[in-house]
Amino acid sequence: MATPVLDLSRSFSRLGRGFATGIDRVERAYLEEIINRNGWGLIRTPRGFLLFEPDRLARLPDYFDRTDLDGADQASTIRAIASSRSTSLSIRKIMWRMPNGLAYINVGHTNLNPQTMRAMMEMPDHAKVVMIHDTIPIDHPDFQTEASRAKFVERLTTVINFANHIIVPSDEVRENVERRMVGTGHRVPVHVSPLGVDLGPTPLDYEKSEKPYFVVLGTIEPRKNHKLLLEIWERMNRKMDESRIPELRIIGARGWGNKEVFDILDNSPMMGRTVKELGHLSDKEMKRQLAGATALLFPSLAEGYGFPPFEAATFGVPSICAPLRPTEIHLGDMAIYADTDDMYQWFQAIRELASEELAEQTRRTSALRAFQLPTWEKHFERIFGLL
């Protein structure tokens, strides 16, 4: 089998940012797997490239996980343990150290450029394997800035022009990527492999609350549709006694283009009372909040895969979700679905879960924990079988 070389440029670029995104979790899962397979690592930094041979790569998870250092100090320590360093942004400066018969793997939507791809093509018996998590910047331009959309188009074009294999998490993404290939003269094989879910065991010190509370996870941006939930809570605050209103806990950093939502978060009298903006939490604290929740709310308008409902299920926490294809396929009737155009459906589902009897809560929790979700083991069997 080819020697895997994992591009970890995304993980390096996000040092010190706390809460891991879905793509961050995927890159981390690949790091752990490639360490087990004696693979190599590559990082593009603002100063040049870093190369990690297997013994050095095995040390990276501990450095990525350090909480006693800020991002800049983490970056310095990671540079120090690299097997090879290039002070130039030309990858060719360190390519001579790489193994022949390599498989360059990029799952982070980062460092996808013609220069890196052409350099890999110079290696004997190489393969280039790239994961595309979604095509939202193209399919839903209203949810992106023009600059981020243009950057994504450039990256996807590079992948179509140079990759040997494209990995996607769902059939919907496969269809969208294949549609983009029409007329390009390239037909790269696109492989669907659902992503694994692994948050570890339910925290023993999970959050406990006298009132039912619901959580929403993710960057506060238009696509995630926090506006719907805030409108529901505003309605509850107008119509109900505050003692009967469950809490809404919002976990995630503020994004862009969401002025109306930010105005509510900054000025509404319900903030700090029935709605709490918890911001950017550590993974440990995020898991505590999720594990103690009555339910996860997931009104997202577009996803390539959508981790939060699957992650909630591993803790036995139910989800109220928009009817997105990946969720329906992999979670089936274990989730509660509500149309994002129907506020009343969401209100009813929230009210029913908030007042659910203990016996039904226990039954639902047990069923969710026993439910078979996609696994990383199956995912990696599929992907490394390609190599």
C-alpha positions in Angstrom: 0.0 0.0 0.0 1.1 3.6 -0.7 2.6 5.5 2.3 0.0 8.1 3.5 1.2 11.7 3.8 -1.5 13.7 5.6 -1.8 17.5 5.1 -2.4 19.0 8.5 -2.3 22.7 7.4 -5.8 23.3 8.6 -5.1 22.0 12.1 -2.0 24.2 12.3 -3.9 27.2 11.1 -6.5 26.8 13.8 -4.2 26.5 16.8 -5.6 28.4 19.8 -9.1 28.7 18.5 -10.7 26.3 20.9 -13.9 24.6 19.8 -13.3 22.1 17.0 -15.4 22.3 13.8 -16.7 19.3 11.9 -13.8 19.5 9.5 -11.3 19.8 12.4 -12.7 16.6 13.8 -12.3 14.8 10.5 -8.7 15.9 10.1 -8.0 14.8 13.7 -9.5 11.3 13.1 -7.3 11.0 10.0 -4.2 12.0 12.0 -4.9 9.3 14.6 -5.4 6.7 11.8 -2.3 7.7 9.8 -0.2 7.5 13.0 -1.4 3.9 13.4 -0.4 3.3 9.8 3.1 4.7 10.2 2.3 7.6 7.8 3.9 11.0 7.4 2.5 14.5 7.9 2.9 17.8 6.0 2.0 21.3 7.2 2.1 24.6 5.2 2.7 27.5 7.5 3.1 31.2 6.8 6.9 30.7 6.9 7.1 27.6 4.8 6.6 23.8 5.0 7.0 21.4 7.8 7.5 17.6 7.3 6.9 15.0 9.9 8.3 11.5 9.6 6.3 8.8 11.5 8.1 9.1 14.8 7.6 12.9 14.9 4.0 12.7 13.6 3.1 10.5 16.6 3.9 13.4 18.9 1.7 15.9 17.2 -1.7 15.1 18.9 -0.2 16.0 22.3 1.0 19.3 20.9 -2.3 20.1 19.2 -4.1 19.4 22.5 -2.0 21.6 24.8 -4.1 24.1 26.7 -1.2 25.6 28.6 0.1 27.5 25.6 -1.5 30.1 23.3 -1.7 29.5 19.6 1.6 31.2 18.8 3.5 29.1 21.3 1.9 25.9 20.1 3.0 26.7 16.6 6.6 27.3 17.8 6.8 24.0 19.6 5.3 22.1 16.6 7.9 23.7 14.3 10.6 22.6 16.7 9.7 18.9 16.4 9.3 18.8 12.6 11.6 16.3 10.9 12.3 18.9 8.1 11.6 22.6 7.7 11.5 24.7 4.6 11.7 28.5 5.0 10.4 28.8 1.5 6.8 28.4 0.4 8.1 26.0 -2.3 7.3 22.5 -1.2 10.1 21.2 -3.4 12.6 22.2 -0.8 11.6 19.3 1.4 10.1 16.8 -1.1 13.4 14.9 -1.3 12.7 13.6 2.2 9.3 12.1 1.3 8.9 8.4 0.6 8.4 7.1 -2.9 5.0 5.6 -3.5 3.2 8.2 -1.3 -0.5 8.9 -1.1 -1.0 12.6 -0.4 -4.2 13.0 1.6 -5.9 16.3 2.2 -9.2 16.4 4.2 -9.0 19.9 5.5 -10.0 22.2 2.6 -6.7 23.9 3.1 -3.5 24.1 1.1 -5.4 23.0 -2.0 -3.4 24.8 -4.8 -1.8 23.8 -8.1 1.7 24.3 -6.7 1.3 21.6 -4.1 -0.5 19.3 -6.5 2.1 19.6 -9.2 4.9 19.0 -6.7 3.3 15.8 -5.6 3.0 14.7 -9.3 6.8 14.7 -9.4 7.0 11.9 -6.8 7.2 8.3 -8.2 4.0 6.2 -7.9 2.1 8.9 -6.1 -1.6 9.4 -5.5 -3.5 12.5 -4.5 -6.7 11.9 -2.4 -8.8 14.9 -1.4 -12.0 15.1 0.7 -14.7 17.6 -0.3 -17.0 18.1 2.7 -19.7 20.1 0.9 -20.3 22.4 -2.1 -22.3 25.0 -0.1 -20.3 28.0 -1.3 -21.4 27.2 -4.8 -24.9 25.8 -4.2 -25.9 28.4 -1.6 -23.9 31.6 -2.4 -26.1 33.7 -0.1 -24.5 31.9 2.9 -21.0 32.9 1.9 -19.0 36.0 1.2 -18.0 36.6 -2.4 -14.4 36.1 -1.4 -15.0 32.8 0.3 -17.0 31.6 -2.6 -14.3 32.5 -5.1 -11.7 30.8 -2.9 -13.7 27.6 -2.8 -14.3 27.6 -6.6 -10.5 27.9 -7.0 -9.9 25.0 -4.6 -12.5 22.7 -6.1 -11.1 23.5 -9.6 -7.6 22.5 -8.4 -9.0 19.2 -7.0 -10.9 18.3 -10.2 -7.8 19.1 -12.2 -5.2 17.2 -10.2 -6.7 14.7 -7.7 -6.7 10.9 -8.3 -9.6 10.3 -5.9 -12.2 12.6 -4.3 -13.8 11.5 -1.1 -17.2 12.9 0.0 -19.4 12.2 3.0 -22.7 11.9 1.3 -24.5 11.1 -2.0 -25.7 14.7 -2.2 -22.1 16.0 -2.2 -21.1 13.4 -4.7 -23.9 14.5 -7.1 -22.8 18.2 -6.7 -19.1 17.5 -7.3 -19.8 15.4 -10.3 -22.0 18.1 -11.7 -19.1 20.5 -11.4 -16.9 18.2 -13.5 -19.2 18.4 -16.5 -17.4 20.2 -19.3 -14.0 20.3 -17.6 -12.5 17.3 -19.4 -11.8 15.6 -16.1 -13.7 12.7 -14.5 -12.1 12.0 -11.1 -13.6 9.0 -9.2 -15.8 10.3 -6.4 -16.2 7.9 -3.4 -18.9 8.2 -0.8 -17.8 7.2 2.6 -19.9 8.4 5.6 -17.8 10.0 8.4 -17.4 8.3 11.8 -18.6 9.8 15.1 -16.4 9.6 18.2 -16.9 12.0 21.1 -15.8 9.4 23.6 -17.9 8.3 26.6 -20.6 10.5 28.1 -19.0 12.9 30.5 -19.6 11.9 34.1 -19.7 15.5 35.1 -22.3 16.5 32.5 -24.2 19.7 33.0 -27.2 19.4 35.4 -30.0 22.0 35.4 -33.2 22.5 37.3 -34.9 23.5 34.0 -34.9 21.7 30.7 -32.4 23.2 28.3 -31.8 22.9 24.6 -28.5 23.4 22.8 -27.6 24.5 19.3 -24.0 24.0 18.2 -22.0 25.8 15.5 -20.9 29.1 14.2 -23.6 31.8 14.4 -24.1 32.4 10.7 -27.1 32.6 8.4 -26.8 29.0 7.2 -27.2 27.6 10.7 -30.5 29.4 11.1 -30.3 30.6 14.7 -32.9 33.2 13.7 -35.6 30.6 13.7 -34.8 29.5 17.3 -34.6 33.0 18.6 -38.0 33.8 17.1 -39.4 30.8 18.8 -38.0 31.8 22.2 -39.2 35.4 21.7 -42.7 34.0 21.1 -42.4 31.9 24.2 -41.3 34.9 26.3 -44.3 36.9 25.1 -46.9 34.1 25.6 -45.6 32.1 28.6 -44.6 32.6 32.2 -40.7 32.7 32.4 -40.7 29.8 34.9 -42.2 27.5 32.2 -39.8 28.4 29.4 -36.9 26.0 28.8 -33.5 27.5 28.3 -31.8 27.8 24.9 -28.0 27.6 25.1 -26.1 28.8 22.0 -22.7 27.3 21.7 -20.4 28.6 19.0 -18.5 31.8 17.9 -20.2 34.6 16.0 -19.7 34.4 12.3 -20.6 37.0 9.6 -23.6 38.4 7.9 -26.0 37.9 10.8 -26.8 41.4 12.0 -30.4 40.7 12.9 -29.4 37.8 15.0 -26.5 39.6 16.6 -28.9 42.5 17.5 -31.2 40.0 19.3 -28.2 38.5 21.1 -27.0 41.9 22.2 -30.2 43.6 23.1 -33.1 41.2 23.8 -34.3 41.1 27.4 -34.6 37.3 27.2 -30.8 37.1 27.0 -29.1 35.7 30.1 -32.5 34.5 31.3 -34.2 32.0 28.9 -31.5 32.3 26.2 -27.8 32.1 27.0 -25.0 32.7 24.5 -22.1 30.6 25.7 -19.8 31.4 22.9 -16.6 29.5 22.0 -16.3 26.6 24.4 -13.6 24.0 24.9 -14.3 20.6 23.6 -14.6 19.3 27.2 -17.2 22.0 28.2 -19.1 21.6 24.9 -19.5 17.8 25.7 -20.7 18.6 29.2 -23.3 21.0 27.9 -24.4 18.6 25.1 -24.6 15.5 27.4 -26.9 17.3 29.9 -29.3 18.8 27.3 -32.9 17.9 26.9 -32.2 17.9 23.1 -30.1 19.3 20.4 -31.7 21.7 18.0 -30.4 21.6 14.4 -32.4 23.9 12.1 -29.5 24.2 9.6 -30.5 25.1 6.0 -27.6 23.3 4.3 -25.0 20.7 5.3 -22.6 18.4 3.6 -22.9 15.9 6.4 -23.9 17.7 9.7 -22.2 16.2 12.7 -24.2 17.6 15.7 -27.2 15.3 15.6 -24.9 12.2 15.3 -22.7 13.5 18.1 -25.8 14.1 20.3 -27.0 10.6 19.6 -23.8 9.1 21.0 -24.6 10.7 24.3 -28.3 9.6 24.2 -29.5 13.1 23.5 -32.3 13.5 21.0 -32.3 16.0 18.2 -34.9 18.1 16.5 -33.6 18.6 13.0 -34.3 20.1 9.6 -35.0 17.2 7.2 -31.6 17.1 5.6 -30.7 14.0 3.5 -27.6 12.9 5.4 -29.4 13.1 8.7 -32.4 11.2 7.4 -30.2 8.5 5.9 -28.0 7.9 8.9 -30.2 8.8 11.8 -33.5 7.8 10.4 -36.5 8.0 12.7 -34.2 8.4 15.7 -34.4 12.1 15.1 -37.4 14.4 15.2 -37.8 16.3 12.0 -39.4 19.7 11.6 -39.7 21.9 8.5 -37.6 25.1 8.8 -40.5 27.1 7.2 -42.9 26.0 10.0 -42.1 27.6 13.3 -45.1 25.9 14.9 -43.7 22.4 14.2 -40.5 23.4 16.0 -42.4 24.9 18.9 -44.5 21.8 19.3 -41.5 19.5 19.2 -39.6 21.6 21.7 -42.6 21.8 24.1 -43.2 18.0 23.9 -39.5 17.1 24.7 -39.4 19.7 27.5 -42.4 18.1 29.2 -41.6 14.5 28.4 -42.1 11.9 31.2 -38.9 10.4 32.8 -39.8 6.9 31.6 -40.0 8.1 28.0 -36.8 10.1 28.3 -35.0 6.9 29.6 -36.3 4.8 26.8 -35.3 7.4 24.2 -31.8 7.8 25.7 -31.2 4.0 25.7 -32.4 3.6 22.1 -30.1 6.4 20.9 -27.1 5.1 22.6 -27.7 1.6 21.1 -28.2 3.0 17.6 -25.6 2.0 15.0 -24.1 5.2 13.5 -21.4 5.3 10.8 -17.9 4.4 12.2 -14.4 5.6 11.4 -13.4 1.9 11.1 -15.7 1.4 8.2 -14.7 4.8 6.7 -11.0 4.0 6.8 -11.5 0.5 5.4 -13.1 2.1 2.4 -10.6 4.9 1.9 -7.4 3.0 2.5 -8.7 0.2 0.3 -8.3 2.7 -2.6 -4.6 3.0 -2.0 
